[in-house]
Amino acid sequence: MSRQDLDDADDILFAHPPRKVTRWLCGCGEDYPCPDVRFAQLVRHASVRATP
């Protein structure tokens, strides 16, 4: 491993620090919105648009 490799590794680690991410979870345990929720939202949205 060369000195340049170590310097490059340091640069990458500096440019990509870890960050805390908060995300929503669905009641089923998947990321929100889960596929079932997405489908239900599409159906609801489509029925609202179809109704005059």
C-alpha positions in Angstrom: 0.0 0.0 0.0 1.4 3.3 -1.0 1.3 6.6 0.9 -1.0 7.9 -1.8 -3.5 5.0 -1.2 -3.5 6.0 2.5 -4.1 9.6 1.7 -6.9 8.7 -0.7 -8.5 6.5 2.0 -8.4 9.4 4.5 -10.0 11.8 1.9 -12.8 9.3 1.2 -13.5 8.7 4.9 -13.5 12.5 5.5 -15.9 13.1 2.6 -18.3 10.3 3.6 -18.9 10.6 7.3 -21.7 8.5 8.9 -24.9 10.3 9.6 -27.9 9.4 11.6 -31.0 8.7 9.5 -34.5 8.6 10.9 -37.0 6.7 8.8 -40.6 5.8 9.2 -41.6 2.1 9.7 -45.0 0.7 8.8 -47.1 -1.3 11.2 -46.0 -4.5 9.3 -42.4 -3.7 10.0 -41.3 -2.6 6.5 -40.2 0.9 5.5 -43.2 3.2 5.2 -45.0 3.2 2.9 -44.9 -0.5 2.3 -46.2 -1.9 -1.0 -49.7 -2.6 0.5 -50.0 1.1 1.6 -48.7 2.3 -1.7 -51.4 0.2 -3.5 -54.1 1.4 -1.1 -53.1 5.1 -1.7 -53.1 4.6 -5.5 -56.6 3.0 -5.3 -57.9 5.9 -3.1 -56.3 8.5 -5.3 -57.8 6.9 -8.4 -61.3 6.7 -6.9 -61.2 10.3 -5.8 -60.2 11.4 -9.4 -62.9 9.1 -11.0 -65.7 10.6 -8.9 -67.1 13.8 -10.5 
